[in-house]
């Protein structure tokens, strides 16, 4: 694994296994091939504190399909889940090829499985209200949306304010996890380190919100109990 950026952590902290690691597999990101996912999983197992959580971000992908491909909400959800089914099977096959001592450290879940905690629900409600009421925060998130899909820049540039707000819900729904860690379904472990094949303005926002160095009014309302970290990491 080639790590080019450490956000809110250091190489030494990672090597000392101070975090439980989670891998968020975005269905719109073509970098997540079977080979690359396998490399992320192996690296995560070798560097995690206790366990590794792999999250198939399927239902969340509904928003991208609905807005960028102009499909109905129902059709978008069905397509997202179908793609998620395929990716889930693919990751299962990766895990099945691992040694038993590696398999025992992995939890594989879908997007819906990590949304049940009260902490997530409360922080999501606060973030959503802030997006509606704080124009500065609203504009900041909108700029992240516009930069978030380099492959769809032209499409996004033509979206109405309403459609941009809908697309922003993708970020709003993932923010509570990115700023305070992820709790997997049926597992009390909190996963706080995310390796991902890019660094963006969203990642910087997550770190600054978690450390309460940006949008202090919002940050002080949130229940933030875990130190989170993000790596720009490439499977090589």
ZAGU-879426 format. One record per residue (C-alpha): x, y, z; residue in three letters. Coordinates in steps of 0.25 Angstrom, whole numbers, plus 5000, padded with zeros to 4 digits. Example, Ala and Ser with C-alpha at 12.3 -4.5 7.8 and 13.67 -1.06 7.14 Angstrom:
2
504949825031Ala;505549965029Ser;
//
This chain:
236
500050005000Unk;500550144996Unk;500150245006Unk;500350395002Unk;499650475012Unk;499350455027Unk;498150535032Unk;498050545047Unk;499050435049Unk;500450395047Unk;501150285040Unk;501650235054Unk;500250235060Unk;499750155048Unk;500950055049Unk;500650045064Unk;499250005061Unk;498550115069Unk;497250105061Unk;496250005056Unk;496150025041Unk;494950035032Unk;494850025017Unk;493750095010Unk;493450044997Unk;492850154988Unk;492050094977Unk;492350214968Unk;493850204969Unk;494450114958Unk;495750104966Unk;495050004975Unk;495349884966Unk;495449744972Unk;496949744972Unk;497049874979Unk;495949844989Unk;496749714993Unk;498049794995Unk;497249895004Unk;496749785012Unk;498049715014Unk;498749845018Unk;497649875028Unk;497649745035Unk;499149755036Unk;499049895042Unk;497749905050Unk;497649905065Unk;496649795066Unk;495749775054Unk;495449825040Unk;494049875035Unk;493749875020Unk;492549955017Unk;491849945003Unk;491250085001Unk;490050034993Unk;488850104998Unk;489550234999Unk;489950214984Unk;488450234981Unk;488550384982Unk;489650384971Unk;488850304961Unk;487550384964Unk;488250524961Unk;489350494951Unk;488650384943Unk;487250454944Unk;486550324949Unk;485350314959Unk;485650294974Unk;485050154973Unk;485850114960Unk;487150184966Unk;487050104979Unk;486749974972Unk;487949994963Unk;488850034975Unk;488449914983Unk;488749824970Unk;490149884969Unk;490349864984Unk;489949714983Unk;490949694972Unk;492049764980Unk;491649694993Unk;491849554986Unk;493149604980Unk;493749644994Unk;493249515000Unk;494049444990Unk;495249524994Unk;495049495009Unk;494849345006Unk;496249335000Unk;496849395012Unk;497549315024Unk;496549275035Unk;497349375045Unk;497049485035Unk;495649445033Unk;495349455048Unk;495649605048Unk;494749645037Unk;493349695037Unk;492649715024Unk;491349805024Unk;490449885015Unk;490150035017Unk;488850015024Unk;489649935035Unk;490450055040Unk;489250155042Unk;488650095055Unk;489450165066Unk;488750285073Unk;490050365072Unk;489950355057Unk;488450395056Unk;488650505065Unk;489850565058Unk;489150545045Unk;487950625049Unk;488850735054Unk;489750745041Unk;488450735033Unk;487850855040Unk;489150935039Unk;489150915024Unk;487750965023Unk;487951085032Unk;489451125031Unk;489751185017Unk;491251185019Unk;491151035023Unk;490151015011Unk;491151075001Unk;492351005006Unk;491650865005Unk;491150914991Unk;492550944986Unk;492950804991Unk;491850744983Unk;492350814970Unk;493750764972Unk;493350624977Unk;493150554963Unk;494250604953Unk;493650504943Unk;492250574944Unk;492650724944Unk;491850764933Unk;490550694938Unk;490750754952Unk;490950894946Unk;489550894940Unk;488850844952Unk;487750934959Unk;487950974973Unk;486950874977Unk;487650764970Unk;489050804976Unk;488350804990Unk;487950664987Unk;489350624983Unk;489850684995Unk;489050585003Unk;490150485000Unk;491150565008Unk;490150605019Unk;489850455021Unk;491350415022Unk;491850525030Unk;491450475044Unk;492250345041Unk;493450425035Unk;493550515047Unk;493350415058Unk;493650275053Unk;492750165049Unk;492050055058Unk;491749925050Unk;490449855051Unk;490549755063Unk;491849805067Unk;492249905078Unk;493649935072Unk;493750075067Unk;494550085054Unk;495350215053Unk;496350205042Unk;495950215027Unk;496950195016Unk;496350245002Unk;496950264988Unk;496950414989Unk;496850534998Unk;495850644996Unk;495250775002Unk;494250675009Unk;495350605016Unk;495950735021Unk;494550775026Unk;494350645033Unk;495750665041Unk;495450805044Unk;494050785049Unk;494550665057Unk;495550755064Unk;494550875065Unk;495450965057Unk;494351005046Unk;492951035047Unk;493051045062Unk;491551065065Unk;491250935058Unk;492450855063Unk;492050895078Unk;490650845075Unk;491150705071Unk;491450585080Unk;492850555076Unk;493550455084Unk;494650385076Unk;495850435069Unk;495750405054Unk;496850395043Unk;496850385028Unk;497950335019Unk;498150365004Unk;498550215001Unk;498750144988Unk;498749994985Unk;500149974979Unk;
//
